[in-house]
Amino acid sequence: METQNQNRILPTFGGSFEHGWKTMFDYFLVLLLVVIVMGIVTFPAQFLKINIDADSYHWWRDEFNFIGPGAFTVFGVLAIILGIFALIYTILVVPVFKYGADIMFVHAARGNRPEFETLIKGFKENYLYIVLSRLLTIALTIMGTMLIIIPGIIVACRLVFVSYLVMDRELDPIIAVEESWRLTRGYGWTIFAMGLVSFFIYILGFAMLFIGIIPANMWVKSSFASLYEAVLTEKNGVAAVAE
């Protein structure tokens, strides 16, 4: 019992980052590959985002009309098609990989070697729950942000466990949101502080010739997964022991 208490993940700012650091190195190669794959998966959605303001509109119009009549119209149609594809890809594909990656970090935080097939498990199981919970989380966060930003930050902090709950406990979107809200009660400031520090960790990663963003991402994800596991123990009495 004493050993278990010593190895127990503490649901605190320091405890989460400390255990996240240990988890990152315990399963470094697996988690490294997860982060690399996620970068590849999310790249098309970022690449296909096309923002056309008034100035760029005139530039493209003049450029393509110079090449030939109707060329700008062709570009406009192509941009719309790519935009629709990016939206569909972002809604129907990316969340499955994101949720799969999140639960892999939870498995690592529990001291279990993550199975890489878990990354695409959502396409076979809980697919509808994943897509709907992602949409619901984004919608609630946007609605909160529209109420003068601060409510949006609160909502984002309180819903940080939704992806874990959908994958870990197979909850439907609404119950996952409600359960995340319950679990994070009393930990809002801890989550906010972790998010703020994570931002600077990412900045530091970018500063290290960009390549540092990979271990930075691994550490942050491991830390939030550790917090989830620790809070689950605190609230539900579920074992959260680092082996």
N, C-alpha and C positions, 0 to 999 in steps of 0.2 A: 504493500500500500504506500509506503514511504517513497519507493522508487517511482510509482505511478504519479504521485503528487509532484515529485521533482521534475518529471518529464511532461507534466500537463501544460498545455498551451495557455498562456495568460491572455484573457480578452482585453488587452490594453494596447495602447499605441506602441510602446516599446516591445511588449511581448510578441505582438504580431510581426513587427519588422525583424525582430531577432529570430523568430522561428521561420519567417519567410526566407531570411538569409541562409539559414541552415538547410531548409528544404531545397533551395535553389542549387546548392552544391551537392546535396545528397543525390539528386536526380538531374544533374546538370545537362547531360546529353539529350535525354528525353525531352526536358522542358525547353532546351535550346531549339530542338527540331520543331516543337509545337509553335514557338514564337516565330520561327522562320516561315513555317507553312502559313500561319495566320497573316504574316506580312504579304505573302504571295496571294492569298485568298482575297484580302481586302484591297490589294493594289488596283484591280480592274475597276472597282467601284469608285475609287479616288481618281483614277485616270480618266474615266468617262464623264466626270462632273464638268459641265461646260457652263460657265457664267458669262452671260452676254449683257453688258450694260450699254448705255447710249453711245459712248465713245467707241467701244469695240464693235458695236453694230455698224456704225458708219465706216469703220476701218475695213471690216469684212465685206461690206457692200461695195465699196470702191475697189477693193482688191479683186474680188471675184467678177465684178462687172468689167473690169479691165481685161481679165482673162477671156471672157466671153459672155454674151447675153445669157441670162438665166443661171449662170454659175452660182450666184449667191443663193438663189432659190434652192438649188440642189444641195448646197451646203446646209441651208436651214432645215431641209427635210432630213438630211443625214444627222444633224445635231439633235433633232427631235427623237429620231429612232434610237440613237445612242443614249440619249437621256432616259427614254423609257426602259431600255435594256438595263441601264445602270440602276434604275429604281427597282425593277423586278429582281435583279441580282442581289441588291442590298437588302430587300425585304425577305426574299425566299431562300437565299443561299447562305449569305454571310452569317446570319444568326445561328444557323446550325453548327457551323465551325466555331463560332464564338462561345456558344454554350458548351460544346464539346471540350474546348480548350479550358474553360473555367472549371469544369468538373474534374478534368485531368489534374489541375493544380490542387484541387481539394483532395484528390486521392493521394497526391504527393505529400500534402500537408499532414495527412493521416499516417504517413509512413508506409504507404502502399505504392509499389512501382506502377505508374500509370500505363495502361494498355493503349497503344497508339490508335487502335481501331475505334476507341471511344470518341475520337475527334469527329467521326462521321456517323456515330451511332444515332444521332438525331434524325437522320434521313429514314431510318427504319423504325425508330421508336420516338414517341412524343413529338413528332414533327409539327403537328398543328398547335400543340401547347407552346412549343418554342417560338413559332412565328407570331402567334397571338400575344404571348406574354411580352415579346420584344416590342410589338406595336403598342401594347397597352402601357408599358413602361415609358416609352418615348413620348406618347401622347400626354401622360400624366405629368412628366417632367416639363414638357413644353407649356402645358396649361399653367403649371406652377410658376414658370419663368415669366409668363405673360403678366402675372400678378406681382410685378416689380422684383424680379430676379430672385430675391431671398427665398420665397416659397419654393421656387424651382430647385434651389440648392438643397433645401430641406427634403423635398420629395426625392431628389436624386440620391441623397445619403440614405434615406429610409428604404429605398427600393434596391439597394446595392446587392442584396442577397437573392433577388428573384431568379436569376439564371441558375444559381446553385440549387435552389429549391426545386425548380422544374426538372433538373437533371437528377438530383440526388434523391428526392422524395416523390418525383413524378406527380407534382401538384399541377392542377389546372391553373391557367393564368390569373384568375381572380383570387383564388385561394393562395397562390404563391405571393401575390402582392400583399394580401392581408397578413400572411405569415411573416413576410419580410418586415412589414411594418411593426409587427409584434416583437420579433427577435431584435430589431435594432432600437427598440425603445430603451433609452438610457445610454445608448452608445452613439448617438448622433454626433456629438462633438469629437469623439474618437475617430469616427469615419471621416468627418470633415477635415480633421487635422491630418489624417493619413492621406486623404486626397490632395491636400495642399502640399504636403511634403513630397508626395509622388510627382507632382508637377515639377518641382525643382530637381528631383531625381532624373526625370526625363530630360530636363534642360541640361543637366550635367552630362547625361549620356550623349546628347547631340553635340555638346562641346568637345567630347572626346573623339573627334574625327568621325562623328555620326555612328560609328560601329558600336559605341558604348550604349546606344539606345536598346540594343538587344538584351544585354544583362540587366539593364535598368528595368526593362519591361518584365523580365523573368522575376526580378526581386519584388516588384510592385504586385504582380499577380499572385506570387507565392504568399505575400504578406496579407493580402485581402482574403485569400483562401484560408489562411491560418486564422484570421479573425473570425471568419464564418464558422469554422470548426470549433473555435474556442467559445463563441457565443452560443452555439448549439449545445455545448456541454453545460454552459452556465444556465441556460433557460430550460432545456429539456432533459438534462441529465444524461445525454448521449456521450459515450466515451470519446474523448478527443485527446489521444495520447501520442506523443512523438516517439517513434521507436528509434 
